[in-house]
Amino acid sequence: MNLRASVLLITILATGCPHGLAADAPRPNILLMVADDLGWADVGWHGSNLKTPHLDRLAHEGVELDRHYVQPVCSPTRAALLSGRWASRFGSHVLAPTNLRAFPPGTTTLATALKQCGYATYLAGKWHLGSRLEWGPQHYGFDHSYGSLAGAVDPWEHTYRKGEYMRTWHRDGKFIEEKGNVTELIVRQACEWIRGQREPWFVYVPFQAVHIPIDAPEEFKRLYADVTFADEAKTESFRRYGGFVSQLDAKVGELITALEETGQRGNTLVVFTSDNGGTTELGNPYAGNTPPLRVRVSSNVPLRGHKGQLYEGGVRVDAFANWPGVLKPGKLSAPLHAVDWMPTLTKLAGWKPEAEPKFDGRDIWPLLTGAVAKLEPRAIYIPSANSAAVLFGDWKLIAAGKGPKRELFNLSTDPFENDDVAKSHPEKVRELDAMLADLRREDVTTLPRDLVGQSEGSSEKSPSSGVRKLDE
């Protein structure tokens, strides 16, 4: 028996993993990073003027995921990512940003499955799948957690919106008081876990950056000191948002440095995605003193739409996978969705569940490695609070609201959704409508009984009054 096989056998015996491990499984460490509200055109590899050298290098040296789909807002994407299931399978409240518990008790998450196979599991950043301590990450497979239970927070005060969930900064199931910049703190913690070198591990870093409130330490805003516009508000907004994006980029660089300095880079799969497209909302309803921007800076050009919408600008995001020596550099144009990561990563880790998991996603590892050029066609379902989209092949159907309105786009000839062809292709509308109806059959359309009467707290909708947009 070789040394690697011996180590795996010892791990199985030591952890008592009931699901077994394949002796030849690569079992990489997994660093999964999620940016918040990062626009399609906010990164250098998509032509941005914002400085993102670390992200650009990782995308260019890894597999750029050109059609990586998510939900149009935050909580649903996180639910899909950590469950391998469409967010609508967990209740009507999970189709929008929510402070209520997203997963039923006992739900097997990505962290749960990896933990069953001997992985140490950590979360540093934004949970947003239940804003009470009893709904937190450690109830869903994470050994340790740190950051905000609720949604975005003030970058300096660590506070959510005024109300029941304003106090949200926590460590391992206990609220804490702490000083410092949010992005700096969560990456410092994640690097500490990485440097601990207990392998294999899963470190999940869902950044609060670059969600409102928008601000960053002065060193990052100074990167744009030479950028000036005739409009002072435009200059100030560009520097603050640019600084926030560049801080995110620099912290990604620090995480990679921690891998390199501890000799773990070659055995770590790095996955990066945004939770939805860039936003038009720049108001600041959060508790704290960070002023709102006055001019919109984030951009999804040339994609149509933005956060909260089912057009490509809301649901097709910046993403890549990087594993030196295992994944060859290239661009993958096959349509993927956040639900694909749980079946992919758990299979890669050698998870053997006692019962067949009911995944909506699928294992995309053969696509990432280039072992196959394409997989069997499948529908990608993007449910939203009152609407839904379904993608199949080159076609995309958007069912707006609860009425009969349908929009149809052929993304192979019209990737920017300029030409709604629903009227000229009624047969395709009927085909995709039937597909959508079938996908909706397993949705949970009501609030789980034990959550009825529970406080949702403040809304995640941001005020847009007084916000001006840059020319796109």
C-alpha positions in Angstrom: 0.0 0.0 0.0 1.5 3.4 -1.0 1.8 6.3 1.4 -1.2 8.2 0.0 -3.5 5.1 0.3 -2.3 4.5 3.8 -3.1 8.1 4.8 -6.6 7.7 3.3 -7.2 4.5 5.2 -6.0 6.0 8.5 -8.4 9.0 7.9 -11.3 6.6 7.3 -10.6 4.7 10.5 -10.0 7.8 12.5 -13.1 9.6 11.4 -15.4 6.6 11.2 -16.8 8.0 8.0 -19.8 5.8 7.3 -20.0 6.8 3.7 -16.5 5.5 2.6 -13.8 7.1 0.6 -12.4 6.0 -2.8 -8.8 5.1 -2.4 -7.8 7.0 -5.5 -9.9 10.1 -4.9 -8.0 13.3 -5.3 -9.6 14.7 -2.1 -8.5 18.3 -2.6 -8.8 21.0 -0.1 -11.6 23.3 -1.4 -11.6 27.1 -1.2 -15.0 28.4 -2.3 -15.3 32.1 -2.6 -18.5 34.1 -3.3 -18.4 37.8 -4.1 -21.5 39.8 -3.3 -23.2 41.9 -6.1 -20.0 41.9 -8.3 -21.0 43.0 -11.8 -20.1 41.1 -15.0 -18.0 44.1 -16.2 -16.4 44.8 -12.8 -13.4 42.5 -13.4 -10.4 42.9 -15.6 -10.9 39.7 -17.5 -14.2 41.2 -18.7 -12.6 44.5 -19.8 -13.1 46.6 -16.6 -11.0 49.6 -15.7 -11.2 48.4 -12.1 -8.0 46.8 -10.9 -8.4 43.1 -10.3 -5.0 41.5 -11.0 -5.3 38.5 -8.7 -8.7 37.5 -9.9 -7.6 38.0 -13.5 -4.6 35.8 -13.1 -6.7 33.0 -11.4 -9.3 33.2 -14.2 -6.7 33.1 -17.0 -4.7 30.3 -15.4 -7.8 28.3 -14.6 -11.1 27.4 -16.2 -13.1 30.6 -16.9 -16.8 29.7 -16.5 -18.3 31.9 -19.2 -21.9 30.9 -18.6 -22.1 30.3 -14.8 -25.7 31.0 -13.7 -27.0 31.9 -10.2 -30.2 33.3 -8.7 -30.9 37.0 -9.2 -30.4 37.8 -5.5 -28.3 36.6 -2.6 -30.0 34.1 -0.3 -31.4 31.9 -3.1 -28.0 31.6 -4.7 -26.4 30.6 -1.4 -29.1 28.0 -0.8 -28.6 26.5 -4.2 -24.9 26.5 -3.8 -24.8 24.7 -0.5 -27.6 22.2 -1.2 -27.4 21.2 -4.9 -31.1 22.0 -5.2 -33.1 24.8 -6.7 -33.8 27.4 -4.0 -37.5 27.0 -4.5 -37.4 23.5 -3.0 -37.1 25.0 0.5 -40.1 27.4 0.6 -41.4 30.6 -0.8 -39.3 32.8 1.5 -36.0 31.4 0.1 -36.7 33.0 -3.3 -35.8 36.4 -1.9 -33.2 37.7 0.5 -34.4 36.3 3.8 -33.6 36.5 7.5 -35.7 33.4 8.2 -34.1 29.9 8.3 -33.7 28.7 4.7 -33.0 25.0 5.2 -35.2 22.6 7.1 -33.5 21.2 10.2 -31.4 18.2 9.2 -30.8 19.3 5.6 -27.6 17.8 4.2 -25.5 20.7 2.9 -22.2 20.7 1.1 -20.5 21.2 4.5 -22.4 18.3 6.0 -21.4 15.9 3.3 -17.7 17.0 3.3 -17.6 16.7 7.1 -18.9 13.2 6.8 -15.8 12.4 4.7 -13.3 13.8 7.2 -13.1 17.4 6.0 -12.6 20.2 8.4 -15.3 22.8 7.5 -15.1 26.5 8.0 -17.2 29.6 7.0 -15.8 33.1 7.2 -18.2 35.8 5.9 -21.9 36.2 5.1 -24.3 33.4 5.9 -27.7 34.9 5.1 -29.6 31.7 5.3 -31.0 32.3 8.8 -30.2 35.3 10.9 -30.6 33.8 14.4 -27.9 31.9 16.2 -30.0 28.7 16.2 -30.3 28.9 12.4 -26.5 29.5 11.9 -23.8 27.7 9.9 -22.8 25.3 12.7 -26.3 23.7 12.5 -25.6 22.9 8.9 -22.2 21.2 8.8 -19.7 23.9 9.6 -17.2 23.1 12.4 -16.4 26.8 12.8 -18.1 30.0 11.5 -17.3 33.7 11.7 -18.9 36.8 10.2 -22.5 37.9 9.8 -25.5 35.7 10.1 -27.7 38.2 8.3 -27.0 39.9 4.9 -24.6 42.6 4.2 -23.3 44.7 7.0 -21.6 48.1 7.5 -18.0 47.5 6.6 -16.8 49.3 9.8 -19.6 48.7 12.4 -20.4 45.1 11.4 -24.1 45.9 11.8 -27.1 44.9 9.7 -30.2 47.0 9.3 -31.9 48.4 12.4 -34.2 46.0 14.0 -34.2 42.5 15.4 -31.2 41.3 13.3 -29.0 44.4 13.5 -26.6 42.6 15.8 -25.3 39.8 13.6 -21.5 39.6 14.0 -20.7 36.2 15.5 -18.1 33.5 16.1 -19.0 29.8 16.5 -22.6 30.5 17.5 -22.0 33.4 19.8 -22.4 37.1 19.1 -19.2 39.1 19.5 -18.1 42.7 19.5 -15.1 43.5 17.4 -13.3 46.4 15.7 -11.9 46.5 12.2 -12.9 46.3 8.5 -15.2 43.4 7.7 -13.3 42.3 4.5 -10.0 42.4 6.3 -11.3 40.5 9.3 -12.9 37.6 7.4 -9.9 37.0 5.2 -7.6 37.2 8.2 -9.7 34.5 9.8 -9.8 32.3 6.7 -6.0 32.6 6.2 -5.6 31.5 9.8 -7.6 28.4 9.2 -5.7 27.7 6.0 -2.4 28.1 7.7 -3.5 25.5 10.3 -2.9 22.9 7.6 -5.4 20.3 8.9 -6.2 18.6 5.6 -8.5 18.0 3.9 -10.5 21.1 4.5 -13.3 23.1 3.1 -13.1 26.9 3.6 -16.1 28.8 2.4 -15.6 32.6 2.1 -18.8 34.4 1.2 -17.6 38.0 1.1 -19.8 41.0 2.0 -17.9 42.9 -0.7 -19.0 44.5 -2.9 -22.6 44.9 -1.6 -23.8 48.2 -0.2 -22.7 49.9 2.1 -19.7 50.7 -0.2 -16.4 51.6 1.4 -12.9 50.3 1.7 -9.6 51.3 3.5 -7.9 54.3 2.1 -5.0 52.3 0.6 -7.4 50.7 -1.9 -9.2 54.0 -2.7 -5.8 55.5 -3.4 -5.4 53.1 -6.3 -7.8 55.3 -8.2 -6.4 58.7 -7.1 -5.5 59.6 -10.6 -9.1 59.0 -11.9 -11.0 62.2 -12.1 -14.3 63.3 -13.8 -15.8 66.7 -14.2 -18.6 65.5 -11.9 -17.2 65.3 -8.4 -19.8 62.8 -7.3 -18.8 60.5 -10.1 -15.1 60.8 -9.1 -15.9 60.0 -5.5 -18.2 57.1 -6.3 -15.7 55.6 -8.7 -12.9 55.7 -6.2 -14.9 54.2 -3.4 -16.4 51.4 -5.5 -13.2 50.8 -7.3 -11.4 50.6 -3.9 -13.9 48.1 -2.7 -13.5 45.9 -5.7 -9.7 46.1 -5.5 -9.8 45.3 -1.8 -11.8 42.1 -2.6 -9.2 41.3 -5.3 -6.3 41.8 -2.9 -7.9 39.6 -0.2 -8.3 36.8 -2.7 -4.6 37.2 -3.4 -3.9 36.9 0.3 -5.8 33.6 0.5 -3.8 32.2 -2.4 -0.6 33.4 -0.8 -1.6 31.5 2.4 -2.0 28.4 0.2 1.4 28.9 -1.4 3.3 29.6 1.7 2.0 26.5 3.4 2.6 24.2 0.5 -1.1 23.5 -0.1 -1.6 25.3 -3.4 -1.1 22.1 -5.5 -3.8 20.2 -3.6 -6.4 23.0 -3.4 -9.3 23.5 -5.8 -10.2 27.2 -5.8 -13.8 28.2 -7.0 -14.9 31.8 -7.3 -18.3 33.2 -8.2 -20.6 36.1 -7.6 -23.9 35.5 -6.0 -25.8 37.6 -8.6 -25.1 40.4 -11.1 -24.1 44.0 -10.2 -26.8 46.2 -8.7 -28.3 49.6 -9.5 -29.1 50.3 -5.9 -26.7 52.4 -4.0 -28.7 53.7 -1.0 -27.6 52.7 2.5 -30.4 51.5 4.8 -27.8 49.7 7.1 -26.9 50.7 10.6 -23.7 52.6 10.6 -22.1 55.8 9.3 -21.0 54.8 5.8 -22.6 57.3 3.3 -24.3 56.0 0.2 -22.8 56.5 -3.2 -24.4 59.1 -5.4 -23.6 57.6 -8.8 -23.8 54.0 -9.9 -20.5 52.4 -10.8 -21.0 48.7 -11.0 -21.7 47.4 -14.5 -22.9 44.3 -16.3 -22.3 45.5 -19.8 -22.8 44.1 -22.4 -25.3 41.9 -20.6 -28.8 43.1 -20.2 -30.2 43.7 -16.8 -28.9 43.7 -13.2 -29.4 42.2 -9.8 -33.0 41.3 -9.1 -33.8 40.6 -12.7 -33.8 37.3 -14.7 -32.0 38.8 -17.7 -28.4 37.7 -18.1 -27.0 40.7 -16.2 -28.8 39.5 -13.1 -28.0 35.8 -13.3 -24.9 35.2 -15.4 -21.8 36.0 -13.3 -18.0 36.2 -13.0 -16.8 32.8 -12.1 -13.8 30.4 -12.5 -12.3 27.2 -11.1 -8.6 26.9 -10.6 -6.4 23.9 -9.6 -2.8 24.0 -10.9 -1.7 20.9 -12.6 -5.2 19.4 -12.6 -7.4 21.9 -14.5 -6.0 23.2 -17.7 -6.4 27.0 -18.5 -9.3 27.7 -20.8 -12.8 29.0 -21.2 -15.8 26.8 -20.6 -18.9 28.0 -22.4 -21.3 25.3 -21.3 -24.2 26.6 -19.2 -23.7 25.8 -15.5 -25.5 26.7 -12.3 -24.6 27.1 -8.7 -26.6 23.9 -7.9 -23.8 22.0 -9.8 -21.1 22.6 -7.2 -22.5 20.3 -4.4 -22.7 17.2 -6.6 -19.4 18.0 -8.2 -17.4 18.7 -5.0 -18.9 15.9 -3.0 -18.2 13.3 -5.7 -14.6 14.7 -6.0 -14.2 14.2 -2.2 -15.4 10.6 -2.4 -18.7 11.1 -0.5 -20.8 8.0 -0.5 -24.3 8.9 0.9 -26.5 6.3 2.5 -29.3 7.2 0.2 -29.3 8.7 -3.3 -29.2 12.5 -2.9 -32.0 14.4 -4.7 -29.8 16.8 -6.5 -31.1 19.3 -9.1 -27.5 20.0 -10.1 -25.1 17.5 -11.7 -21.5 16.6 -11.6 -19.6 19.0 -13.9 -16.1 17.7 -13.2 -15.8 16.0 -16.7 -16.5 19.4 -18.3 -14.0 21.2 -16.0 -11.2 18.7 -16.8 -12.0 18.6 -20.5 -12.7 14.9 -20.4 -15.9 15.6 -22.3 -16.8 18.6 -24.5 -20.4 18.6 -23.4 -22.9 16.8 -21.2 -26.4 15.7 -22.0 -28.8 18.7 -22.4 -30.6 19.7 -19.3 -32.9 22.5 -18.2 -31.5 25.2 -15.9 -34.3 26.5 -13.7 -34.0 30.0 -12.1 -37.0 30.6 -9.9 -37.5 34.1 -8.5 -40.0 35.6 -6.0 -42.8 36.2 -8.6 -41.1 35.1 -11.9 -38.9 32.4 -13.3 -36.6 31.6 -16.1 -35.7 28.3 -17.8 -32.8 27.7 -20.1 -32.5 24.7 -22.4 -29.9 24.6 -25.1 -29.7 27.9 -26.9 -33.1 29.0 -25.6 -34.1 31.0 -22.6 -37.7 31.6 -21.5 -38.6 34.3 -18.9 -42.1 34.0 -17.3 -42.7 37.4 -15.7 -45.1 37.5 -12.8 -48.0 35.2 -12.4 -49.7 36.1 -15.6 -49.2 34.8 -19.2 -46.4 37.1 -20.2 -43.5 35.3 -21.7 -40.2 36.5 -23.2 -38.1 34.2 -25.4 -34.5 34.6 -26.4 -32.1 32.6 -28.6 -28.9 33.2 -26.7 -26.7 31.7 -29.5 -27.7 34.5 -31.8 -28.8 37.1 -29.3 -26.6 36.7 -26.1 -27.5 40.2 -25.0 -31.3 39.6 -25.1 -32.2 42.4 -27.5 -34.8 40.6 -29.5 -37.7 38.9 -27.8 -38.9 36.2 -30.3 -41.8 34.8 -28.3 -44.4 35.8 -30.9 -42.5 34.4 -33.8 -41.7 31.0 -32.0 -44.9 30.0 -30.2 -44.0 26.3 -30.4 -40.7 27.0 -28.5 -42.6 29.0 -25.9 -45.0 26.1 -25.4 -42.1 23.6 -25.1 -40.2 25.6 -22.5 -43.4 26.5 -20.7 -44.2 22.8 -20.3 -40.6 22.3 -19.1 -41.0 25.1 -16.6 -44.3 23.7 -15.3 -42.6 20.3 -14.7 -39.7 21.9 -12.9 -42.1 23.8 -10.6 -43.9 20.7 -9.4 -41.4 20.0 -6.6 -41.4 23.6 -5.4 -42.5 24.4 -1.9 -44.8 27.3 -2.4 -45.6 28.2 1.2 -43.7 29.1 4.3 -42.7 26.1 6.4 -45.2 25.7 9.2 -42.7 26.2 12.0 -41.7 29.6 10.5 -45.2 31.0 10.3 -45.4 34.0 12.6 -41.6 34.3 12.8 -40.2 37.8 12.3 -38.6 38.3 8.8 -37.1 41.6 10.0 -36.2 44.4 7.7 -36.4 44.0 3.9 -33.4 43.6 1.8 -34.8 46.0 -0.8 -32.6 49.1 -1.1 -33.9 52.6 -1.8 -33.0 53.9 -5.2 -34.0 57.5 -4.8 -31.4 60.0 -5.6 -29.1 57.6 -7.4 -27.8 58.5 -10.8 -26.3 56.0 -13.3 -23.1 56.2 -15.2 -23.4 55.9 -19.0 -23.0 52.2 -19.9 
